[in-house]
Amino acid sequence: MIFLAVTLGFFAENLRETIKDKKEINEDIHSVLADLNSDVEHFNAILNTDEYSYTSADSLLVLLHDNISNTPQIYLYARAVTANVGNFYANSKTFDQMKASGMLKLIHPRDLLDSLSLYYVTFQFLSAQDNLIKLKLDDVHKDNYLLFDNYIFSQMKVRFENINKSYTTVELPSGHPSLLSTDYKTVNKVALNYYYLAASERFDCILAERQKALALRLITLIKKEYNLK
């Protein structure tokens, strides 16, 4: 009888733990899904922002090379580029908590766990590219004094477009402001800074599109595996 009681107690405890684990993993999976959906929204917003930035840089480079007298547009594009440099990040709070608590082992099937782990690991490449962009942006800021009057920049109105857009728009400066220099080497130095920044942003967006595709694939897998809508 004692043996039977101990055995029943053992099975009862295991059942309680199983029920508890199942409840926790379901809650965690819902949180992971919410994190991934949040990441996708963030990707879409920053992709939109960065695209506006590097296309503005393209327009700026054309003007500096072919139409340097069009200073209002030059000032506008120069300001629009730096006002729209975004950074990508992942909301890994739930995943980190599950890793710390040992709950990751309850995710099934194993392929789903491997894909989820890969998603967060590969973010290091995107983070490294974002750090490079920060350095390129610093170069732009450091050398802009060679061409642009800070007073003109400060007088230009800036607003955030929040209706179907996620970038910051800049209004043309009043009048026809002058550039501080039209020396070829000086203009070329500033233009190169914008070129390298735009090139880095383009590559960053390629990495972000791949990361977004991983997130969307994970969302589909999780919904299918756990019968979620």
C-alpha positions as CSV (number, residue, x, y, z in Angstrom):
1,M,0.0,0.0,0.0
2,I,2.8,2.4,0.9
3,F,4.5,1.6,-2.5
4,L,1.2,2.2,-4.3
5,A,0.7,5.5,-2.5
6,V,4.3,6.6,-3.3
7,T,3.8,5.6,-7.0
8,L,0.5,7.4,-7.3
9,G,2.0,10.5,-5.7
10,F,4.9,10.3,-8.1
11,F,2.6,10.1,-11.1
12,A,0.4,12.9,-9.7
13,E,3.3,15.2,-9.3
14,N,4.5,14.4,-12.8
15,L,1.0,15.2,-14.1
16,R,1.0,18.5,-12.3
17,E,4.3,19.4,-13.8
18,T,3.2,18.4,-17.2
19,I,0.1,20.5,-17.0
20,K,2.1,23.4,-15.6
21,D,4.8,23.1,-18.4
22,K,2.1,22.9,-21.1
23,K,0.4,26.1,-19.8
24,E,3.7,27.9,-19.6
25,I,4.9,26.9,-23.0
26,N,1.6,28.0,-24.5
27,E,1.9,31.3,-22.9
28,D,5.5,31.7,-24.0
29,I,4.7,30.7,-27.6
30,H,2.0,33.3,-27.7
31,S,4.5,35.9,-26.5
32,V,7.1,34.7,-29.0
33,L,4.5,35.1,-31.8
34,A,3.7,38.6,-30.6
35,D,7.5,39.4,-30.6
36,L,7.9,38.2,-34.1
37,N,4.9,40.1,-35.4
38,S,6.3,43.2,-33.7
39,D,9.6,42.6,-35.4
40,V,8.0,42.4,-38.8
41,E,6.2,45.7,-38.2
42,H,9.5,47.2,-37.1
43,F,11.2,45.9,-40.2
44,N,8.6,47.3,-42.5
45,A,8.9,50.8,-40.9
46,I,12.7,50.9,-40.9
47,L,13.0,49.5,-44.4
48,N,10.7,52.4,-45.5
49,T,12.8,54.9,-43.6
50,D,16.1,53.7,-44.9
51,E,14.9,53.5,-48.5
52,Y,13.8,57.2,-48.3
53,S,17.3,58.0,-46.9
54,Y,19.4,56.3,-49.5
55,T,17.2,57.4,-52.4
56,S,17.6,61.0,-51.1
57,A,21.3,60.4,-51.1
58,D,21.2,59.3,-54.7
59,S,19.4,62.5,-55.6
60,L,21.9,64.6,-53.6
61,L,24.8,63.0,-55.4
62,V,23.3,63.7,-58.8
63,L,22.8,67.4,-57.9
64,L,26.3,67.8,-56.5
65,H,27.7,66.4,-59.7
66,D,25.4,67.9,-62.4
67,N,23.5,70.8,-60.9
68,I,25.3,72.3,-57.9
69,S,23.5,75.6,-58.4
70,N,20.3,74.0,-57.2
71,T,21.1,74.7,-53.6
72,P,17.6,74.5,-52.1
73,Q,17.2,70.9,-53.3
74,I,20.8,70.1,-52.2
75,Y,20.1,71.4,-48.7
76,L,16.8,69.4,-48.6
77,Y,18.3,66.1,-49.7
78,A,21.3,66.5,-47.4
79,R,19.1,67.0,-44.4
80,A,16.6,64.3,-45.4
81,V,19.3,61.6,-45.6
82,T,20.6,62.1,-42.1
83,A,17.0,62.5,-40.7
84,N,16.0,59.1,-41.9
85,V,18.7,56.6,-40.9
86,G,17.1,53.8,-39.0
87,N,18.4,50.9,-36.9
88,F,17.0,47.3,-37.0
89,Y,16.6,45.3,-33.8
90,A,14.8,42.2,-32.6
91,N,12.4,41.9,-29.6
92,S,14.1,38.9,-28.0
93,K,12.8,39.4,-24.4
94,T,10.6,36.2,-24.4
95,F,13.2,34.1,-26.1
96,D,15.9,35.2,-23.6
97,Q,13.5,34.5,-20.7
98,M,12.8,31.0,-22.1
99,K,16.5,30.3,-22.5
100,A,17.2,31.4,-18.9
101,S,14.4,29.3,-17.5
102,G,15.1,26.2,-19.5
103,M,11.7,26.3,-21.3
104,L,13.2,26.2,-24.8
105,K,13.5,22.4,-24.5
106,L,9.7,22.2,-24.5
107,I,9.4,23.8,-28.0
108,H,8.5,21.2,-30.6
109,P,9.4,20.0,-33.1
110,R,13.2,20.4,-32.9
111,D,13.3,22.1,-36.3
112,L,11.1,24.9,-35.0
113,L,13.5,25.4,-32.1
114,D,16.5,25.4,-34.4
115,S,14.9,27.9,-36.7
116,L,13.9,30.2,-33.8
117,S,17.5,30.1,-32.4
118,L,18.9,30.8,-35.8
119,Y,16.6,33.8,-36.2
120,Y,18.0,35.5,-33.1
121,V,21.6,34.4,-33.7
122,T,21.7,35.8,-37.2
123,F,20.7,39.2,-35.8
124,Q,24.4,39.8,-35.0
125,F,25.1,40.3,-38.7
126,L,22.4,43.0,-38.9
127,S,23.7,44.6,-35.7
128,A,27.2,44.7,-37.1
129,Q,26.0,46.4,-40.3
130,D,24.0,48.9,-38.2
131,N,27.2,49.8,-36.3
132,L,28.9,50.4,-39.6
133,I,26.1,52.7,-40.7
134,K,26.6,54.7,-37.5
135,L,30.2,55.2,-38.4
136,K,29.3,56.3,-41.9
137,L,26.7,58.7,-40.5
138,D,29.3,60.1,-38.2
139,D,31.6,60.8,-41.2
140,V,28.7,62.7,-42.9
141,H,28.1,64.8,-39.8
142,K,31.7,65.6,-39.2
143,D,32.3,66.9,-42.8
144,N,29.0,68.6,-43.5
145,Y,30.4,71.8,-42.1
146,L,32.5,72.1,-45.3
147,L,29.5,72.7,-47.5
148,F,26.4,73.5,-45.4
149,D,25.5,76.5,-43.3
150,N,24.2,75.2,-39.9
151,Y,21.7,78.1,-39.7
152,I,20.0,77.0,-42.9
153,F,19.6,73.5,-41.6
154,S,18.2,74.8,-38.3
155,Q,15.5,76.9,-40.1
156,M,14.3,74.0,-42.3
157,K,11.0,72.5,-41.0
158,V,11.0,68.8,-40.3
159,R,7.9,66.6,-39.7
160,F,7.3,62.9,-39.3
161,E,4.9,61.3,-41.8
162,N,2.8,58.8,-39.8
163,I,0.1,58.0,-42.4
164,N,1.1,55.0,-44.4
165,K,4.7,56.2,-44.1
166,S,7.4,56.0,-41.5
167,Y,10.0,58.6,-42.6
168,T,10.8,62.1,-41.7
169,T,10.2,64.8,-44.4
170,V,12.0,68.0,-44.7
171,E,10.7,71.2,-46.3
172,L,12.8,73.3,-48.7
173,P,14.8,76.1,-47.2
174,S,13.6,79.6,-47.9
175,G,15.3,81.6,-50.6
176,H,18.3,80.3,-52.4
177,P,21.0,79.5,-49.7
178,S,24.6,79.3,-50.7
179,L,26.9,76.4,-50.2
180,L,30.0,77.3,-48.1
181,S,32.3,75.9,-50.9
182,T,32.1,74.8,-54.5
183,D,35.7,73.5,-54.6
184,Y,35.7,70.2,-56.4
185,K,37.7,68.3,-53.8
186,T,35.6,69.6,-50.9
187,V,32.4,68.8,-52.7
188,N,33.7,65.3,-53.6
189,K,34.7,64.6,-50.0
190,V,31.2,65.4,-48.7
191,A,29.6,63.5,-51.6
192,L,31.7,60.4,-50.9
193,N,30.5,60.4,-47.3
194,Y,26.9,60.3,-48.5
195,Y,27.7,57.7,-51.1
196,Y,29.2,55.3,-48.5
197,L,26.4,55.9,-46.1
198,A,23.8,55.1,-48.8
199,A,25.7,52.0,-49.9
200,S,25.8,50.7,-46.3
201,E,22.1,51.4,-45.9
202,R,21.3,49.4,-49.1
203,F,23.2,46.4,-47.8
204,D,21.6,46.8,-44.4
205,C,18.1,46.6,-46.0
206,I,19.1,43.4,-47.9
207,L,20.0,41.8,-44.6
208,A,16.8,43.1,-43.0
209,E,14.7,41.7,-45.8
210,R,16.2,38.3,-45.2
211,Q,15.7,38.6,-41.5
212,K,12.1,39.6,-42.1
213,A,11.5,36.6,-44.3
214,L,12.8,34.4,-41.5
215,A,10.4,36.0,-39.0
216,L,7.4,35.5,-41.4
217,R,8.4,31.8,-41.9
218,L,8.6,31.3,-38.1
219,I,5.2,32.9,-37.6
220,T,3.7,30.5,-40.1
221,L,5.5,27.5,-38.5
222,I,4.4,28.4,-35.0
223,K,0.8,29.0,-36.0
224,K,0.7,25.7,-37.8
225,E,2.4,23.7,-35.0
226,Y,0.4,25.2,-32.2
227,N,-2.9,25.6,-34.1
228,L,-3.0,29.4,-33.6
229,K,-4.7,32.0,-35.8
